[in-house]
Amino acid sequence: MRIALFVPTPFDTVSGGYLYDRRLVDGLRALGHEVRVVELDGRFPMPDEATEASARAAFAGLAGDEIPLIDGLALPAFASLTNELAARSAVGLIHHPTSLEPGPHQQALAERERALFAACGRLVVTSPYTAKGLPPLGADPSRIGVVEPGTDPATRAIGSGGPGARILSVGSLIPRKGHDVLLRALARLTDLEWTLRVAGPPADPVHAEGLAALAEELGLASRVTFLGAVDNGTLEQEYATADLFALATHFEGFGMAAAEAQARGLPLALCTGGAIADLVGPGAAILAAPGDANSLSRGMRRPLFDTALRAQMAEASWAAGQALPRWEDRATRFVAELEAAGHG
């Protein structure tokens, strides 16, 4: 097959969605398929006129035998091309619908996604949870497939060695990730010894500045480090030396960072937004409702000071992490979805 993957630039962005896309491209190429990555400039997910023009020009550059595969973050920019998408049996790769992201453009994005989901020949999502949410947005259930992310075999985390607990959170600095909820939860635990390290790009600069200000306001600035975007080697070191992984997300289409943490045997403290709760093994995590800083704080207290409990949670996490899907067969599964769309 010849495949053109349309995705907002830059393709090396540190996020779960981009990691999935990169690993998918590598896997498809390893199977002998030709994949061209088309990086789109502009404003996403709600495009302006220049972004839409760029998307139209990029789509016009498709070779006759190339399969258009469009990342869901870029898909709203193709709203003027629904007929063309249907004619080419385009495939949408949906990590989670952009219209579920809080913000001023939710309604406009929902209208676009309703038309685009109906036009695509196939929609491939990264969790059964996300699949269930697409029919209300106009998707035909018979044209939805699921290819969950994989994980790599990973070295078990060794922890910080103390004193106290080192908490790691991984995710872009955007409202949906709930870093503000995590900060408010930890502000109730200043009688305990802990530090928080947040790895993720400031994708929403205003929100990122607000998080830094919130840490100052809560008296946590000396305990909290915002690492920004980090390379793979640095992120691996952060996982290896963490004692607890925390993510207070409002919604996840899958939760790749949590899966990576579990693959390394880290105890987890999570908010159960979207599909993320489906990842965790019994006894591996403390769970709180999305946005509930009080509940999250109460849940985190004991594993932060009780090292024996933290060790038990780590054992449960490691066991569950070894049963997660591996990347080796993800590309093969994805090819089957392309074939279901009439390609191949």
C-alpha positions as CSV (number, residue, x, y, z in Angstrom):
1,M,0.0,0.0,0.0
2,R,0.9,3.6,-0.5
3,I,-0.3,5.8,2.4
4,A,-0.3,9.6,3.0
5,L,-0.6,10.5,6.7
6,F,-1.8,14.1,7.2
7,V,-0.9,15.5,10.6
8,P,-0.3,18.9,12.1
9,T,3.4,19.9,12.2
10,P,5.7,19.1,13.9
11,F,5.5,15.3,13.6
12,D,8.1,14.9,16.4
13,T,5.8,16.6,19.0
14,V,5.9,14.8,22.4
15,S,2.4,13.5,23.0
16,G,0.6,10.2,23.2
17,G,-1.2,10.8,19.9
18,Y,2.0,11.7,18.0
19,L,3.8,8.8,19.5
20,Y,1.1,6.5,18.3
21,D,1.3,8.0,14.8
22,R,5.1,7.7,14.7
23,R,5.1,4.1,15.8
24,L,2.3,3.3,13.3
25,V,4.4,4.8,10.5
26,D,7.4,2.8,11.6
27,G,5.4,-0.4,11.8
28,L,3.7,0.1,8.4
29,R,7.1,0.8,6.7
30,A,8.6,-2.3,8.4
31,L,5.8,-4.4,6.8
32,G,6.8,-3.0,3.4
33,H,4.2,-0.3,2.9
34,E,5.1,3.1,1.6
35,V,4.1,5.9,4.0
36,R,4.5,9.6,3.3
37,V,4.0,12.0,6.2
38,V,2.4,15.2,5.2
39,E,2.9,17.9,7.9
40,L,0.3,20.6,7.8
41,D,1.0,24.2,8.9
42,G,-1.6,26.3,10.5
43,R,-4.0,26.4,13.5
44,F,-5.5,23.2,14.9
45,P,-7.9,21.8,15.7
46,M,-10.1,24.8,14.7
47,P,-8.6,25.9,11.4
48,D,-8.6,29.4,10.0
49,E,-8.9,30.0,6.2
50,A,-5.1,29.7,5.6
51,T,-5.1,26.3,7.4
52,E,-8.0,25.1,5.3
53,A,-6.3,26.3,2.1
54,S,-3.1,24.4,3.1
55,A,-5.2,21.3,3.8
56,R,-6.9,21.5,0.4
57,A,-3.5,22.0,-1.4
58,A,-2.0,19.0,0.5
59,F,-4.9,16.8,-0.4
60,A,-4.7,17.8,-4.0
61,G,-1.1,16.6,-4.0
62,L,-2.2,13.0,-3.3
63,A,-1.0,10.4,-5.8
64,G,-3.7,8.4,-7.5
65,D,-2.9,5.3,-5.5
66,E,-2.2,6.9,-2.1
67,I,-4.6,6.2,0.7
68,P,-5.4,9.4,2.6
69,L,-5.0,8.8,6.3
70,I,-5.9,11.9,8.4
71,D,-5.0,12.3,12.0
72,G,-8.1,13.5,14.0
73,L,-6.4,16.7,15.1
74,A,-6.0,17.7,11.5
75,L,-9.3,16.4,10.3
76,P,-11.4,19.6,10.9
77,A,-9.2,21.4,8.4
78,F,-10.7,19.1,5.6
79,A,-14.3,20.2,6.2
80,S,-14.6,21.6,2.7
81,L,-13.5,18.3,1.2
82,T,-16.2,15.9,2.4
83,N,-17.0,14.8,-1.2
84,E,-13.4,14.2,-2.0
85,L,-12.8,12.3,1.3
86,A,-15.8,10.0,0.5
87,A,-14.6,9.5,-3.1
88,R,-11.1,8.5,-1.9
89,S,-12.5,6.4,1.0
90,A,-10.3,8.4,3.4
91,V,-9.4,7.0,6.8
92,G,-9.6,9.1,9.9
93,L,-7.3,8.2,12.8
94,I,-9.2,9.4,15.9
95,H,-7.4,9.6,19.2
96,H,-10.3,11.4,20.6
97,P,-12.8,13.8,18.9
98,T,-11.6,17.4,19.0
99,S,-15.1,18.5,19.8
100,L,-14.7,16.9,23.3
101,E,-11.9,19.4,24.1
102,P,-13.3,22.2,26.3
103,G,-13.1,25.6,24.6
104,P,-14.9,28.2,22.6
105,H,-15.0,26.2,19.4
106,Q,-16.6,23.0,20.7
107,Q,-19.9,23.4,18.8
108,A,-18.2,24.4,15.6
109,L,-15.9,21.4,15.8
110,A,-18.8,19.1,16.5
111,E,-20.5,20.3,13.4
112,R,-17.4,19.7,11.3
113,E,-16.7,16.3,12.8
114,R,-20.3,15.2,12.2
115,A,-19.9,15.8,8.5
116,L,-16.3,14.5,8.3
117,F,-17.0,11.3,10.2
118,A,-19.8,10.5,7.9
119,A,-17.6,11.2,4.9
120,C,-14.7,9.0,5.8
121,G,-14.6,5.4,4.5
122,R,-13.2,4.2,7.9
123,L,-12.5,5.6,11.3
124,V,-9.8,4.0,13.3
125,V,-9.8,4.8,17.1
126,T,-7.5,3.9,19.8
127,S,-9.9,2.5,22.4
128,P,-13.3,0.8,22.6
129,Y,-14.4,3.8,24.8
130,T,-13.7,6.2,22.0
131,A,-15.5,4.0,19.5
132,K,-18.6,4.2,21.6
133,G,-18.5,8.0,21.4
134,L,-18.4,8.3,17.6
135,P,-21.9,7.3,16.5
136,P,-23.5,10.3,18.4
137,L,-21.2,12.4,16.2
138,G,-22.5,11.0,13.0
139,A,-20.2,8.0,12.5
140,D,-21.6,4.7,11.1
141,P,-20.8,2.0,13.7
142,S,-20.0,-0.5,10.9
143,R,-17.2,1.7,9.7
144,I,-15.4,2.1,13.1
145,G,-12.4,0.0,14.0
146,V,-10.2,-0.1,17.1
147,V,-6.4,-0.5,17.1
148,E,-5.2,0.2,20.6
149,P,-1.7,1.5,21.2
150,G,1.1,-0.8,22.0
151,T,3.9,-0.7,24.6
152,D,7.5,-1.7,24.4
153,P,9.1,-4.0,26.8
154,A,10.6,-1.6,29.4
155,T,13.0,-1.7,32.3
156,R,11.3,-1.6,35.6
157,A,11.4,1.8,37.4
158,I,13.9,1.9,40.2
159,G,12.4,5.0,42.0
160,S,14.1,8.1,43.3
161,G,15.7,6.5,46.4
162,G,14.1,9.1,48.6
163,P,13.8,11.0,50.7
164,G,10.2,11.5,50.1
165,A,8.3,10.5,46.9
166,R,9.0,11.8,43.4
167,I,5.8,12.2,41.5
168,L,5.8,12.2,37.6
169,S,3.1,13.6,35.4
170,V,3.3,13.4,31.6
171,G,1.1,15.3,29.3
172,S,0.8,18.5,27.3
173,L,0.0,21.6,29.3
174,I,-3.6,21.9,28.2
175,P,-6.7,22.2,30.3
176,R,-7.9,18.6,29.5
177,K,-4.9,17.1,31.2
178,G,-6.0,18.4,34.6
179,H,-2.6,19.5,35.9
180,D,-4.4,22.2,37.8
181,V,-6.5,19.6,39.6
182,L,-3.3,17.7,40.5
183,L,-1.7,20.8,41.9
184,R,-4.8,21.5,44.0
185,A,-4.8,17.9,45.3
186,L,-1.1,18.1,46.2
187,A,-1.6,21.5,47.9
188,R,-3.5,19.5,50.7
189,L,-0.5,17.2,51.2
190,T,2.2,19.7,52.1
191,D,2.7,17.9,55.4
192,L,4.2,15.0,53.4
193,E,7.6,15.0,51.6
194,W,7.2,14.9,47.8
195,T,8.2,16.6,44.6
196,L,6.3,16.8,41.3
197,R,7.9,16.8,37.9
198,V,5.7,17.6,34.9
199,A,6.9,16.5,31.4
200,G,5.0,17.9,28.5
201,P,5.1,20.8,26.0
202,P,3.2,24.1,26.8
203,A,0.7,23.4,24.0
204,D,-1.6,26.1,25.4
205,P,0.9,28.8,26.5
206,V,-1.7,30.8,28.4
207,H,-2.7,27.7,30.4
208,A,0.9,26.8,30.9
209,E,1.6,30.3,32.4
210,G,-1.5,29.8,34.6
211,L,-0.2,26.5,35.9
212,A,3.1,28.1,37.0
213,A,1.2,30.9,38.6
214,L,-1.1,28.4,40.4
215,A,1.9,26.6,41.8
216,E,3.2,29.9,43.2
217,E,-0.2,30.8,44.6
218,L,-0.5,27.4,46.3
219,G,3.0,27.6,47.8
220,L,4.2,24.7,45.7
221,A,6.7,26.4,43.4
222,S,9.7,24.9,45.2
223,R,8.3,21.4,44.9
224,V,7.1,21.5,41.3
225,T,9.2,21.4,38.2
226,F,7.8,22.0,34.7
227,L,10.2,20.2,32.4
228,G,8.6,21.3,29.1
229,A,8.9,19.1,26.1
230,V,11.6,16.4,26.7
231,D,13.3,13.9,24.4
232,N,12.8,10.2,24.7
233,G,16.0,9.6,26.6
234,T,15.1,12.2,29.2
235,L,11.5,10.9,29.5
236,E,12.8,7.4,30.0
237,Q,15.0,8.7,32.8
238,E,12.0,10.4,34.4
239,Y,10.0,7.2,34.4
240,A,12.9,5.3,35.8
241,T,13.4,7.5,38.8
242,A,9.8,8.3,39.7
243,D,8.0,6.8,42.7
244,L,4.5,7.5,41.6
245,F,2.8,8.5,38.3
246,A,-0.1,10.9,38.5
247,L,-2.4,12.3,35.8
248,A,-5.6,14.1,36.7
249,T,-7.0,14.0,33.2
250,H,-10.5,15.1,32.4
251,F,-10.6,12.8,29.3
252,E,-8.3,10.4,27.5
253,G,-9.1,8.5,24.4
254,F,-6.6,5.8,25.6
255,G,-4.0,7.1,28.1
256,M,-0.7,6.2,26.6
257,A,1.4,7.9,29.3
258,A,-0.3,5.9,31.9
259,A,0.2,2.7,29.9
260,E,3.9,3.6,29.6
261,A,4.1,4.2,33.4
262,Q,2.4,0.8,34.1
263,A,4.8,-0.9,31.7
264,R,7.5,0.3,34.0
265,G,5.8,-0.8,37.2
266,L,4.9,2.6,38.6
267,P,2.1,3.0,41.0
268,L,-0.6,5.2,39.5
269,A,-2.8,8.1,40.8
270,L,-5.4,8.9,38.1
271,C,-8.6,10.7,37.4
272,T,-10.9,8.4,35.5
273,G,-11.7,10.6,32.5
274,G,-12.5,8.6,29.4
275,A,-10.8,5.3,28.7
276,I,-7.9,5.6,31.1
277,A,-9.4,3.6,33.9
278,D,-9.7,0.6,31.6
279,L,-5.9,0.4,31.5
280,V,-5.1,-0.1,35.1
281,G,-4.7,-3.5,36.7
282,P,-6.3,-4.4,40.1
283,G,-4.5,-2.7,42.9
284,A,-2.2,-0.7,40.7
285,A,-3.8,2.7,41.0
286,I,-5.8,5.0,43.2
287,L,-8.7,6.5,41.2
288,A,-10.7,9.7,41.5
289,A,-13.5,11.3,39.5
290,P,-12.4,13.9,36.9
291,G,-12.0,17.3,38.4
292,D,-12.3,16.1,42.0
293,A,-9.1,17.4,43.7
294,N,-10.3,16.5,47.1
295,S,-10.9,12.9,46.3
296,L,-7.6,12.7,44.4
297,S,-5.8,14.2,47.4
298,R,-7.3,11.8,49.9
299,G,-6.4,8.9,47.6
300,M,-2.8,10.0,47.1
301,R,-2.0,10.5,50.8
302,R,-1.4,6.9,51.8
303,P,0.8,5.8,48.9
304,L,2.9,9.0,49.4
305,F,3.9,8.2,52.9
306,D,3.3,4.4,53.1
307,T,6.2,2.9,51.2
308,A,4.9,-0.7,51.8
309,L,1.6,0.1,50.1
310,R,3.5,1.8,47.3
311,A,5.6,-1.3,46.8
312,Q,2.4,-3.4,46.6
313,M,0.9,-1.1,44.0
314,A,4.2,-1.2,42.0
315,E,4.0,-5.0,41.9
316,A,0.4,-4.9,40.7
317,S,1.3,-2.2,38.1
318,W,4.3,-4.2,36.8
319,A,2.1,-7.4,36.4
320,A,-0.6,-5.5,34.6
321,G,1.9,-3.7,32.4
322,Q,3.4,-6.9,31.1
323,A,-0.1,-7.9,29.7
324,L,-0.6,-4.7,27.7
325,P,-0.6,-4.9,23.9
326,R,2.8,-4.7,22.2
327,W,3.7,-2.5,19.2
328,E,4.8,-5.4,17.1
329,D,1.3,-6.3,15.9
330,R,-0.3,-2.9,15.8
331,A,0.6,-2.1,12.2
332,T,-0.8,-5.5,11.1
333,R,-4.0,-4.7,12.8
334,F,-4.1,-1.3,11.2
335,V,-3.6,-2.7,7.7
336,A,-6.7,-4.8,8.3
337,E,-8.6,-1.6,9.0
338,L,-7.4,-0.1,5.8
339,E,-8.5,-3.2,3.9
340,A,-11.9,-2.9,5.6
341,A,-12.1,0.6,4.1
342,G,-11.7,-0.9,0.6
343,H,-8.0,-0.4,0.2
344,G,-5.3,-3.0,-0.5
